[in-house]
Amino acid sequence: MIKIKLLSGALLATFLIYGAEKSATHRQISYSPNDLKIVGVLDYGQTSPLVNSSGQYMAFVFNGNGKDRVEVTVTGDRNALVAIADPSLNKVASGIGRLSVSLPYRGPDTEAYYVVFKSQTRSARLILRRTGRAQPTPDATR
């Protein structure tokens, strides 16, 4: 009888943990451009200063080229919501704690993109890396 109670308790704990992980990974990032607080500018390879979060969505601006592979990691809060947004603040991709994405190609010009995040803790840092380079577009005049 004791073995059955221990086994059922372990199964219940497993289901509760799985459910908690599943719900955490399915949280959606949803923001209004009017609710965003721009807190700075980041370059590839740079770590942000410590940002004190008040539970609202914040953003860093960075310059990127279409087809750049970008990786963002939030330190200090592995459960922070993070997204990459295009120049119009439309979400390109989102994740929790870490995100890797290829920027959409809209021409050869460099554009301003945003790293949008919301930390559940009091403070966090973001690390922005380019993990792959955009391929040069062929020159049609040659």
C-alpha positions as CSV (number, residue, x, y, z in Angstrom):
1,M,0.0,0.0,0.0
2,I,2.8,2.4,0.8
3,K,4.6,1.6,-2.5
4,I,1.4,2.4,-4.4
5,K,1.0,5.7,-2.6
6,L,4.7,6.6,-3.3
7,L,4.3,5.6,-6.9
8,S,1.1,7.6,-7.4
9,G,2.7,10.6,-5.7
10,A,5.7,10.4,-8.0
11,L,3.5,10.1,-11.1
12,L,1.4,13.1,-9.9
13,A,4.6,15.1,-9.3
14,T,5.8,14.1,-12.8
15,F,2.6,15.3,-14.4
16,L,2.6,18.5,-12.5
17,I,6.2,19.3,-13.5
18,Y,5.4,18.4,-17.1
19,G,2.3,20.6,-17.1
20,A,4.3,23.5,-15.6
21,E,7.0,23.1,-18.2
22,K,4.5,22.8,-21.0
23,S,2.5,25.9,-19.9
24,A,5.8,27.9,-19.5
25,T,6.9,27.1,-23.1
26,H,3.5,28.0,-24.5
27,R,3.3,31.5,-23.0
28,Q,2.9,34.0,-25.8
29,I,4.6,37.3,-26.1
30,S,2.0,40.0,-26.8
31,Y,2.8,43.6,-26.7
32,S,1.5,46.9,-28.0
33,P,4.1,49.3,-29.5
34,N,2.7,52.0,-27.2
35,D,3.5,49.8,-24.2
36,L,7.1,49.2,-25.1
37,K,9.9,51.0,-23.3
38,I,13.0,51.3,-25.5
39,V,16.0,50.9,-23.1
40,G,19.0,51.1,-25.4
41,V,20.9,50.0,-28.5
42,L,22.8,46.7,-28.9
43,D,25.4,45.7,-31.4
44,Y,26.1,42.1,-32.4
45,G,28.4,40.5,-29.8
46,Q,27.4,42.9,-27.1
47,T,25.9,42.2,-23.7
48,S,23.3,44.7,-22.4
49,P,23.7,46.5,-19.2
50,L,21.6,45.2,-16.3
51,V,18.0,46.2,-16.9
52,N,15.7,46.6,-14.0
53,S,12.4,45.2,-15.1
54,S,9.1,46.5,-13.8
55,G,7.1,43.6,-15.4
56,Q,6.5,45.6,-18.6
57,Y,7.8,44.9,-22.1
58,M,11.1,46.5,-22.9
59,A,13.2,46.6,-26.1
60,F,16.7,47.1,-27.4
61,V,17.3,48.3,-30.9
62,F,19.9,46.7,-33.2
63,N,20.9,47.0,-36.8
64,G,20.5,43.8,-38.9
65,N,20.5,42.6,-42.5
66,G,18.0,40.2,-44.0
67,K,19.1,36.6,-43.6
68,D,21.4,37.4,-40.7
69,R,21.2,34.5,-38.1
70,V,20.6,36.1,-34.8
71,E,20.7,34.6,-31.3
72,V,19.4,36.4,-28.2
73,T,20.0,35.0,-24.7
74,V,18.5,36.5,-21.5
75,T,20.6,36.0,-18.4
76,G,19.2,36.4,-14.9
77,D,15.8,35.0,-15.9
78,R,15.6,31.8,-17.9
79,N,11.8,32.2,-18.1
80,A,11.9,35.7,-19.7
81,L,9.7,36.2,-22.8
82,V,11.9,37.3,-25.7
83,A,11.1,38.2,-29.3
84,I,12.7,39.7,-32.4
85,A,10.6,42.4,-34.0
86,D,11.0,44.1,-37.4
87,P,11.2,47.8,-38.0
88,S,7.4,48.1,-37.7
89,L,7.5,46.2,-34.3
90,N,5.8,43.2,-35.9
91,K,7.0,40.0,-34.2
92,V,9.4,37.9,-36.4
93,A,9.9,35.1,-33.8
94,S,9.6,34.6,-30.0
95,G,10.7,32.3,-27.3
96,I,11.5,31.9,-23.6
97,G,15.0,32.7,-22.3
98,R,16.8,32.2,-25.6
99,L,15.9,32.7,-29.2
100,S,17.7,31.9,-32.5
101,V,16.2,33.2,-35.8
102,S,17.1,34.2,-39.3
103,L,16.0,37.8,-40.0
104,P,13.6,38.2,-43.0
105,Y,15.2,39.5,-46.2
106,R,13.6,42.6,-47.6
107,G,16.4,44.0,-49.6
108,P,20.1,44.7,-49.2
109,D,19.7,47.6,-46.8
110,T,20.5,47.4,-43.1
111,E,17.4,47.9,-41.0
112,A,16.6,48.6,-37.3
113,Y,15.2,45.5,-35.5
114,Y,14.1,45.2,-31.9
115,V,14.8,42.6,-29.2
116,V,11.6,42.8,-27.1
117,F,11.6,41.1,-23.7
118,K,9.7,40.8,-20.5
119,S,11.5,39.5,-17.4
120,Q,9.6,37.9,-14.5
121,T,12.5,38.8,-12.1
122,R,13.7,42.2,-11.1
123,S,16.7,42.4,-13.5
124,A,18.1,40.8,-16.5
125,R,20.8,41.2,-19.2
126,L,20.5,40.3,-22.9
127,I,23.3,38.9,-25.1
128,L,22.9,39.6,-28.8
129,R,25.0,37.5,-31.3
130,R,25.1,37.1,-35.0
131,T,25.6,33.4,-35.6
132,G,25.6,33.5,-39.4
133,R,26.1,36.2,-42.0
134,A,23.8,37.4,-44.6
135,Q,24.7,36.1,-48.0
136,P,25.6,39.0,-50.4
137,T,23.0,39.5,-53.1
138,P,24.3,39.0,-56.6
139,D,25.0,42.1,-58.6
140,A,22.6,42.2,-61.5
141,T,24.8,44.7,-63.4
142,R,27.7,42.3,-64.0
